[in-house]
Amino acid sequence: MITSAAAAAHPNIAFIKYWGNRDDLLRIPANGSISMNLSGLQTRTIVQFDTSLEEDQLVINGESAGAEALQRVSATLDRIRELADLKTAARVTSENSFPTGTGIASSASAFAALTLAAATALGLGLPEKELSRLARIGSGSASRSIPGGFVEWQAGKDHASSYAVSLAGPEHWDLVDQIVLISREHKAVSSSQGHQLADTSPLQEARVADADRRLGICRQALLERDFPTFAEVVEQDSNLMHSVMMTSSPPLFYWEPGTLEIMNAVREWRQEGLQVCYTVDAGPNVHVLSPAEHAEAVKRKLTALTNVKSILTCTPGGPAWLIEP
Ligand code: PMV
């Protein structure tokens, strides 16, 4: 017997970042975070629970996934199977709309889509909060790809209290994220490994201690569409996370020369009066944020820079959603 469902979700870009866990297994974060879902990019996932299967199977972009990825998917499925009181194995087929190897992390959209598809296939009808908690087990940032628009993941202290909620829908603010792709010579350390190194940096304690202040400023600036305040706190938060990364043991350097060139240019353009700021995740790509009315001018300036090869343009995206299998 086969029961199946399909779902899609957007990845998200964090304005206030998640880096380091209080509990690595449950992915209870050291601090709360705030993000925006990225419309235009998505993962689509089909989950088929099939009584004829002996174990879970995972195919990503047409290729059979490795043991580590499968184990992570099975851990999320186990939680959902437990809720449905069922042991049936599943076939999971997942496709990303964005090019692989670009350094755009797909784990947020992947685990959000997986969670919604699997819970629906088993007829669980779970509320958004519970879907967010379950997605968090697979990848922390996936908890933020369940609700729509601008999202806050409340750190919490345990499984029950750690989930994400929408602060405002996608229509609230017409922010544009232009993701500038920087070529990468070597594979970066995965964020799962990176989170485990966060506490080895003497700067992590200070970053976490100051997180509520940054969250408060960012939340209010978002709600008031106050770009100048938003820009300062978003760049500071990104710089703080990278300071922790660069001072952990071993250190993690995600920036490349092109990353820094764009960061410097963006700050200069802001001083000249353009509404624009940057944020950088666990890779060399730079997310360049601006209100829609400044996006065209920003794009022209970006394309004139020597290191810029390609740009993906995203606007605020909705919540994870069900699709036809
Ligand atoms: O969800 P993970 O384990 O891929 O961690 C995401 C980490 C960052 O992208 C660097 C920051 C964030 O909050 O998204």
Residues whose N, C-alpha, C, O or C-beta is under 5 A from the ligand:
A	BS01	PMV	A14 I16 K17 Y18 S33 S107 S139 G140 S141 A142 S191 S192 D281 A282
